[in-house]
Amino acid sequence: MTDTAPGLPRLGTTLFSLTLEQRRAGGDLAGLVREVAARDLGPGLEMVAFQSLRGWPRLSPEQEREVRGVLDSSGLTPSCLAINNDLGLYPGRLLSDDESYEYVAVQLRGAAALGFPVARVGVETGPAILERLLPLAEQLGVKVGVEIHAPLTIEAAPVAALKELFTRLDTPWLGFVPDMSASMRAVPDAVDDAHRVAGIAPELTALTKQLWAEPGPTMAKFPELERRAAEAGATPPQVGNLKMLFTMHGRMAPERWADFFPHVVHVHGKFYGIVEGPDGLTDPSIDWPAVARVLREQGYDGVVSSEYEAHAYSDRYSAFDQIRAQHDMLKRLLEAEPAVAAR
């Protein structure tokens, strides 16, 4: 497997990037993993448990052996298993703290059984549950990482509470999973494709992009977007669609990722498209040179999982080709940054 130089962040792929490929008739998990390996898109391999593993979170011993066999024979290295804490599992009520703990705990045990060293949870798994999970995580040898996804930022109250917890406990078994959707410099062009298909006028898309780019928290711009989009003729469903630009694409400065260290256990290399620029491969939506600088300066040597999410908007491009392009770009950027003494 092609890899970065020793001591640098390692590259990898999450199967979430290949959502459209997973839906195609005749495909299966084993074939998809083999394809990732054959295209040299490792060495790290991440998957979303509920997307890729039928019967999750309670796999039979036979299923566990089968999945382990697929992973072991691929030559890829399991990097992270994305799990869920479905607080709304039961109609009419939320899970109690005890139920929430047990729901995540059974998935941590499953991640350990499959050989994943990190389990990703969402911010709905708060400090109290995480602290209860710490002894189990340490016993299983599975780190628990909370994904920081748009529209969250370092200033968000849930993130501040998590940072306080991780600082207080000072443990390698709990931490953050930065997702680059939270620190974008432009709305991806793939959004235009999706809006055209949905019948949204280009003028409405342009208006929303303009508001998105203006200073201030993206979520605080909802009222102005609602007013101006309605004045321009948008229907309520279209306004809801336009709001996704604010919830899916955050504007936190990429340099702020440094504030999440040293409590980072995994990184989601979210991207929506790599193109050829004057100086080589580049990402119009995410400032990867700035991100690579932070990762090098902080001495991060874990996995960056390429997470291609333009499939949510368009099927115009090959996810495999896009991941290849991002890997080539990241390898160049990471190896170009000056070495930093280990922390």
N, C-alpha and C positions, 0 to 999 in steps of 0.2 A: 504494500500500500504506500502510495505517495504520502509523505508527511512533511511537516515543517521541521526546521532544524531543532536539535535537542534544546530543551529549556523554554521553548516558545509555546504559545497556545496551539493546541492540536486542532485539526480540521475534522469535520464529520457531517453527517446528513441526518435530518429527521424525516421519517417516512411521511410526516404531515405534508411535506413539500410535494409529495407524490399522491395527493388525495385523488386527483382525477384518474391517475393510472391505477389506483387501488379499486376504482369503481368499474373498470373495464371488465367485460365478461371473459371468463376463462382464466383470470389472474388469481394468484394466491400469495400469501405472505412469503413463502419460500422463494417463489419466482421473483418477487420484487426485491427481496434482500440479495438474491444472487445477481440481479441486474445492477444494484448499487455497487456491489463488490466488483463486478466485471468492468464497470465504468470507472473504477478507482475513485469512488466518491466517499471513501472513508478517511481515516480508519475508524472514526467514531460512528456509532449508529444509535439514533434515538427513535423511539416510537411512542405513539399515543395509545395507551392501553385499550381504552374503550373503542378506538377506531380499528385497531389491528388484531385484537385478541378476542375471538368469539368466546363468550362465557365469562369474561372478566367481570368481577374480580375473583371469582372462584373457579380457577382452572383445575381440571382433574390432573392427577399425577402423570397420566399419559400425555395430556396436552403440554404440561410443563416440560416433559422430556422431549417432545416434538419441537417445541419452540427453542429449547436449549440446543437441540441438534442443528436446527436451521442456523442459529447464531454461530455456533462453534465451527460449523463446516464452511461458513462464509469467509472466514479470515478477518471479519470486522470485529471491532471492540464495542460491546454494549456501553453506552455513555450515559443515557438518561431515559427513564420511563416516565412519561407524562401521565399523571393520575388525577382524578377529580375528587372533590369533596362536595357532593351534590346535596346542599342544605335543603333543597326543595324536593327531596326524594319522595316524600309522602304528601298527598293532596291535603291542603288546608292547614298545614303546619310546617315549621322548620325543624330540622334535626336538633335534638338536645345536645349539650356538650358531650355527654357520654356516647350518644349515637354517632356524633361527628368523629370523635376519637376512634371508635371501633371501625367506622367506615374507612378511614384513612389507614388505620393499623393493618387491616386485612390486606390492603393494597401494598403497603410497605413489605409485608411478608411475601407477597407475590413477586414484587420487584427483586427481592433478595433471592428467591427461588430461581428466577430467570437470569440472575447474574448482573443486574443493573446496579451500578454504584451510587446513582443519584435518582431520586424520585422528585418530579416537579409537581407542586401544588399551586393553586391559585391563592389570591390574597384573601379569599373567604376563609381560609384556614388561618385563624388569628393567633396572637401570641399565647393565649392560654392553652389552646390545643397543641400548638407546637412544643411548648414546654413539657406537656404531658407525653408527647411522642419522643422526646429526646432519649430517654433510656432505651426504648425499643429500637430507635434508629442506630444508636451506638452498639447495641447487642447484635443487630442484623448486619451492621457494616454498610448501611445505606444512608447517604446524606439526604436531607429533605431541603429542597430549594423552593422558595416562593417566587413565582414569576412576576416580574415588574413589567407590565404590558401597558401600552397606551390605553387610557389617558392618564395613567399614574405617573407621578414625578417624585423626585426626592423630597419635595415639600408636602406631598399628600399625607394626611393624618395617618392612614393605615401603614404607610411606608415608614413614617417616623416611629410609630409604635414597634414595628418589626426591628428597625435599626437599634432601638433602645434595648429590646430583648436580646438581640444577637451580641451586642456590646457587653451586656451584663453577664450573659452566660459564657461568652468567649469560648465557643465550642466549634470544632470543624464540622460537626454533624448537622448544623442548621445554618441556612444562609439564603442568599438571593440568587435568582436566575434572571439577569438583565435580558430584556427583549428589546431589540433595536427599534421596534415600532414606537417606543416612547420618545425617541430622539431623532426625528426625521427633519430634513431640510426642505422637502417638497412633497406634494401629493403625487403619487405615482401616475404615470400616463394610463395605466391599465384601468384606472377609475373612469376615464372618459369612455372606454369601450363599454363598461358595464352600464353607465348612464345612458348611452345611446340605445342599448338594447332595452333598457327600462323605459324609454320614451321621455327621458328628462332632457330638456332643451340645453344646448351647449352654454347658453347664457347663464343658466342656473348653476351649472357646474363651475363656470368661471367666477361667478359671484361667490360661491362657497370657498373656492380656492383662495380668492382675494381675502376673505374674512379669516380663513385659516392662517394665512401668512402674516396677518397683523399681530402686533404685540399683545400679550395677555394670555391667560389660561384659556385653552380651547373650549372647555365646557362652559365657561362664562359667556361665550359668544352665541349660545343657543337662542336667547330672546331676539337678538338682532337678526340672526339668520332666519328665524321663523317669520319675523315681520317683513324683511326685505324679499324673501323668497315668495311669500304669499302675495305681496304687492306685484311681483313679477309673474304671477299666474301659477305658481306651484300648488299642486294638490296636497292635502295632508299626508298621504302615503309617500309622495315625492319628497316632502320636507323631511320625513323620517329617514328616507334613503340618504338625503344630503347630510343629515346629522352624523352619519357613519364616518364621514371624512374627519370629524372632530374626535370621535371615540376610538377610531382605529389607527389614527396617525397623530402621534404626540410631537410636541415641539421643544422638549427639554434639550438643553445644550448637551452635546455628546460628552463634553469634558466633565459633566456632572456625574458620569458613571464612576468616576474615581471615588466619589463619596460613598459608594456601596461597598468598597473594599475596606478591610480584608475579608469580608463575609460573602464572597461570591463563590458558588459551588459549581456553576455551569453557566454557559452563555448561549442565548438563542440568536443566531445570526440572521435575523429577519431581513428579507429583502424582496423587492417587487420587480427587479429587472436590472441586469448588468448590460452595459452597452460599450462599444468601442469609442473612446475619446481621444483627444489629441495626444495624451500621454499614456495611452493604453486603456485597459479595461477600467470602467468606473461605474459608480452607482449614482444616478441622478437624484435619488430620493434620500439617501443616507450617507453621511460623511464618514466613510469607512477609514480614511487616513487618520481622522481624529480619534475614532474608536480604537484602531490598532495602536495608536500612541498611548492611549490610556491603558490598554491591556499589557503592553510592554512595560510601561512605567510602574505598573502595580505588580509586576512579576507573575502575572497569571499564566499558568501552564496547563490549565484544564482544556476542555473541548469547547469549540465554537461550532454549534450545530447549524449548518445552512438550512434556513427555513424560508423557502420560496412560497410566498402567499399571494402572488398575482393570480393564481388559479381561482381565487375567490371572485375575481373580476372578469377574467378572460382566459380562453384556452388557446390563444394565438401562438404562444411560445412553448417550446419543449422544456418541461421542468428539469429533465436530465441535463440538457444543454446549459440551462441557466445555472444550475448548481456547479457544473464544471467551470463555467466562467467565474462564478464567485470564488470557488476554491483557488483558481489561478490568480485572481486579483488579491485575495487575502494572503496567500503564500508570499506574493511579491511584497505586499505592504508590511507584513509582520517581519519578514527577514530583512527589510530595508531599515526598520527602526533600530536605533542604537541599543546595544545590550544594556541591561540594568542589573545591578547586583541583586542576588536573591534576598528576599525579605525574610 
